[in-house]
Amino acid sequence: MTKTGKNPEFAAGGAAGDTRHKIGLAGAVEIIIGTVIGSGIYIMIGPLAAAAGPGLFLCYLIALVVAVAASICYAQVASVFPATAATYRYTKMFYGDFIGFVVGWFRLVGSFCGLALMSSGFADYVSVYLAVDKRITAAAVLLTIVSLVEDLLILYSFGFWTLAGWVYYYVWQRSRKRRAQLKPTR
C-alpha cells in the first residue's frame, strides 16, 4: 500500500492499463447469461428433470439467487478496483500470492473440465443424428478444442522465447561489448 492507502497494482487500472467500459450493458448481460446458463441448460435438462422431478424449477431458482449474489459481489469489487484478470487479481490482493495462484489455476483447470463436459453433451446430440458412437464424437470435439488451445500456447511460447533471445542479445551481449570497449589498453 502507498501513503494514500491505495494499492499501486490497481491505482493504474491494472495490467492492461485502460479498463474503461467497452462492452456496454447489453453485452455484459449477454456474457453473464452465457456464463451462468451456458450450454448446461440444454445438455443437463433431461437428467436433472429425471432426478429432481417437479422440484427442478426450485433448483434453478436457487442457482439463480446464488449467481445473482456472486455477480453483485464481482460488480462491487470491479467498481472499486478496475483491473483485468479479476478472479486471480482480486484473490491475490485479498488473500496473498499463493491463494491467488491456486484460485487462478483452479479457474483454468475448471474451464478445461467444462470444455470436456460440453463436448460430451454435444456428442450426445450429434450421435442422435449420426450413427457414430458418442465417445468418438466427444473425442473429436475435445481434440479440436485442445488443438486450438495448443496452437495459441505454441504461438505465445514462440513469442516469449523470441523476445527472450532479443533481450539476451541486446542487454547482455551488447553490454559485454561495451564493457570490452571501455577497458583501458596498455
Secondary structure by P-SEA (a helix, b strand, c coil): ccccccccccccccccccccccccaaaaaaaaaaaaccccccccaaaaaaaaccaaaaaaaaaaaaaaaaaaaaaaaaaaccccccaaaaaaacccaaaaaaaaaaaaaaaaaaaaaaaaaaaaaaaaaccccaaaaaaaaaaaaaaaaaaaaaaaaaaaaaaaaaaaaaccaaaaaaaaaacccc
